[in-house]
Amino acid sequence: MSISTVVLTKNEEVNIIDCLETLRFCDEIIVIDDNSTDRTIDLIERFDREVKVFKRELNGDFSAQRKFGVEKTSNDWVLFVDADERITPDLATEIKENLSAEEYVGGFLIPRLDYMWGKQLKHGETGNIKLLRLFNKNKGNLKGKVHETWETKSNVKILLSPIYHYPHPSISAFLKEINFYTDIRAKELYEKGIKSNLLSIVLHTKGKFILNYFIKRGFQDGTAGLVHALLMSFHSFLVRGKLWLLWQKKQDS
């Protein structure tokens, strides 16, 4: 059974070729580029197999960007991959074997292993994570503007081999991304009518740290686990703080 893969890019010259190399098993590779200003497109054009590139502004909506990518695919089965992720040979084999055998499944959950600053994070919110990244595009829909997920009412199975994820090569890069994603998330909550206040900001910020570092045992990942838990707590602080500011601006207007 044929499979298409959709990759979103924005200034991914550091990652894109390593990512594409792991996608050779796919029958079709689609890249949706958010107007990259680095060498991303040039490197893709030099890649030694066909990659279909479509330029489209993200405009703060990852779900719409991925839906656009799905619309450009020519196969029913679609695999979502980020530029900083890698498909292992074992996973590629497992995907092909399962697609050839399954006709009544809407999608597959795939484990993902996160590596940050040279260490695998085995705990916290990134530990033991499974994402529905492989799906039949006729049997579901995308939900959410940021950290969007594919939802299907059909049967879902779990694959064993993981995706490798190499995000945030530095803390400054992590902070830059946090600032970007929290803008989108705060706006999404605002549009849903959800409000924020002092108590909400404190509880979400403190709660995220307790969840990641203690309940989900991020402390077992050492210093990397502590840094990650603190940064994700800061993520929650920014979401609720920016959400509060949005409501304040509305009241002042």
C-alpha positions in Angstrom: 0.0 0.0 0.0 1.4 3.4 -1.0 2.2 6.1 1.6 2.7 9.8 1.5 4.6 11.8 4.1 4.1 15.5 4.9 6.9 17.6 6.4 6.5 21.2 7.6 9.5 23.4 7.3 10.6 26.9 8.3 14.4 27.6 8.1 15.3 23.9 8.6 18.6 23.9 6.7 20.3 22.1 9.7 17.7 19.3 9.8 16.0 18.8 6.4 18.4 16.5 4.6 18.9 14.1 7.6 15.1 14.0 7.9 14.5 13.3 4.2 17.1 10.6 4.2 15.0 8.6 6.6 11.9 9.0 4.4 13.1 7.3 1.3 10.8 4.4 2.0 7.8 6.6 1.4 6.2 6.7 -2.1 5.7 10.4 -2.0 7.3 13.2 0.0 5.5 16.5 0.5 7.1 19.6 2.1 5.0 22.5 3.1 7.4 25.5 3.6 6.6 28.6 5.6 8.6 31.0 3.5 12.1 29.8 4.7 14.8 32.4 4.3 17.8 30.1 4.8 19.0 27.3 2.5 16.1 24.9 3.2 14.6 25.0 -0.2 18.0 24.9 -2.0 19.0 21.8 -0.1 15.6 20.1 -0.9 16.0 20.9 -4.6 19.5 19.2 -4.5 18.2 16.1 -2.8 18.5 13.0 -5.1 14.9 12.0 -5.2 11.7 13.9 -5.9 10.3 16.0 -3.2 7.2 18.1 -3.9 7.5 21.5 -2.2 4.6 23.9 -1.6 5.1 27.3 -0.1 2.4 28.5 2.3 2.5 31.0 5.2 1.8 29.3 8.5 -0.1 32.2 10.0 -0.1 30.7 13.4 -2.1 27.6 12.5 -0.2 24.3 12.3 -3.5 22.4 11.9 -4.4 24.3 8.7 -0.8 23.9 7.5 -0.9 20.2 7.9 -4.4 19.9 6.4 -3.1 21.8 3.3 -0.3 19.2 3.2 -2.8 16.3 3.4 -4.7 17.8 0.5 -1.6 17.7 -1.7 -1.0 14.0 -1.1 -2.0 11.5 -3.7 -2.2 8.4 -1.4 -4.8 7.5 1.3 -2.1 6.8 4.0 -0.2 9.8 5.3 2.7 10.0 7.7 3.4 13.3 9.6 7.0 14.0 10.3 8.7 17.1 11.7 12.0 18.2 10.3 13.8 17.5 13.6 12.5 14.0 13.7 14.0 10.8 12.2 12.3 7.6 11.0 14.4 4.6 12.0 14.9 1.7 9.5 13.0 -0.6 11.9 10.0 1.8 12.0 10.0 2.1 8.2 9.9 -1.7 7.9 7.1 -1.9 10.5 5.1 0.7 8.8 5.3 -1.1 5.4 4.4 -4.4 7.0 1.4 -3.1 8.8 0.0 -1.1 5.9 0.1 -4.2 3.7 -1.8 -6.2 6.2 -4.4 -3.8 7.6 -7.6 -2.6 5.8 -9.8 -1.7 8.8 -7.5 0.6 10.8 -7.8 4.4 10.8 -4.4 5.1 12.1 -1.3 4.0 14.1 0.2 5.5 17.3 4.0 5.7 17.1 6.3 6.0 20.1 8.7 9.0 20.1 12.0 9.2 21.9 13.2 12.8 22.7 16.9 13.6 22.8 17.9 17.0 24.2 21.4 18.2 24.8 22.9 14.8 24.2 20.6 12.9 26.6 17.4 10.9 26.0 14.6 12.2 28.2 12.9 9.1 29.5 10.6 10.8 31.9 8.5 13.9 32.2 5.9 14.7 29.5 8.1 13.5 26.7 8.7 10.1 28.3 6.6 7.2 27.1 4.8 9.4 24.5 2.9 8.0 21.6 1.6 10.1 18.7 -1.0 9.3 16.0 1.2 10.3 13.1 0.3 7.6 10.6 -3.3 7.6 9.4 -5.8 7.0 6.6 -6.7 10.6 5.5 -10.3 9.5 4.7 -11.0 8.4 8.3 -10.4 11.4 10.6 -9.6 15.0 11.1 -7.0 17.3 12.6 -7.8 19.1 15.9 -6.1 22.1 17.5 -4.0 25.0 16.1 -0.8 24.1 18.0 0.4 20.6 19.1 -2.4 19.5 16.8 -3.6 15.9 16.8 -5.2 13.6 14.3 -8.5 12.2 15.6 -10.3 9.2 14.1 -13.3 7.1 15.1 -11.8 4.0 13.4 -9.6 1.4 15.1 -6.1 2.6 16.1 -3.2 0.3 16.6 0.2 0.9 18.2 3.6 0.4 16.5 6.6 -0.7 18.5 9.5 1.1 16.7 10.0 4.8 17.7 10.5 8.1 15.9 13.7 9.8 17.1 13.2 13.5 18.0 16.1 16.0 18.3 14.5 19.3 19.2 15.9 22.4 20.8 19.7 22.2 20.2 20.2 25.0 22.8 18.2 26.6 25.6 18.0 29.9 23.6 16.5 28.0 20.7 14.0 26.3 23.2 13.0 29.7 24.6 12.5 31.2 21.1 10.2 28.3 20.2 8.4 28.5 23.5 7.7 32.2 22.9 6.4 31.4 19.4 4.1 28.5 20.4 2.7 30.3 23.5 1.6 33.2 21.3 -0.5 30.7 19.3 -1.8 28.8 22.2 -2.8 31.9 24.2 -4.7 33.2 21.1 -6.4 29.8 20.7 -7.7 29.8 24.3 -8.7 33.5 24.0 -10.8 32.7 20.9 -12.5 29.9 22.9 -13.5 32.4 25.6 -11.2 30.9 28.2 -9.9 33.5 30.7 -6.9 33.8 32.9 -6.1 35.4 36.3 -3.5 35.5 39.0 -4.6 32.2 40.5 -4.8 30.5 37.1 -1.3 31.7 36.2 0.2 30.5 39.5 -1.6 27.1 39.5 -0.8 26.2 35.9 2.9 27.3 36.2 3.4 25.4 39.5 1.3 22.5 38.4 3.2 21.9 35.2 6.5 21.7 37.1 5.2 19.3 39.7 3.7 17.1 37.0 6.8 16.9 34.9 9.5 16.8 37.6 7.9 14.8 40.4 4.7 13.0 39.2 6.3 12.0 35.8 9.7 11.6 37.4 11.6 14.1 35.4 14.2 14.2 38.2 15.4 10.8 37.0 16.7 12.5 33.9 19.2 14.5 35.9 20.1 18.1 35.0 18.4 17.8 31.6 15.2 16.7 33.3 15.3 19.7 35.6 16.0 22.2 32.8 13.2 20.7 30.7 10.7 20.7 33.6 11.5 24.4 34.4 11.2 25.4 30.7 7.9 23.7 30.3 6.7 25.3 33.5 7.7 28.7 31.9 5.7 27.6 28.9 2.6 27.4 31.0 3.4 30.7 32.6 3.6 32.4 29.3 0.4 30.9 27.9 -1.6 32.0 30.9 0.2 35.4 31.2 -0.3 36.2 27.5 -3.9 35.0 27.7 -4.5 37.5 30.6 -2.9 40.3 28.5 -5.3 39.5 25.6 -8.3 40.0 27.9 -6.8 43.1 29.4 -6.4 44.6 25.9 -10.0 43.8 25.1 -11.2 45.5 28.3 -9.1 48.6 27.6 -10.2 48.9 24.0 
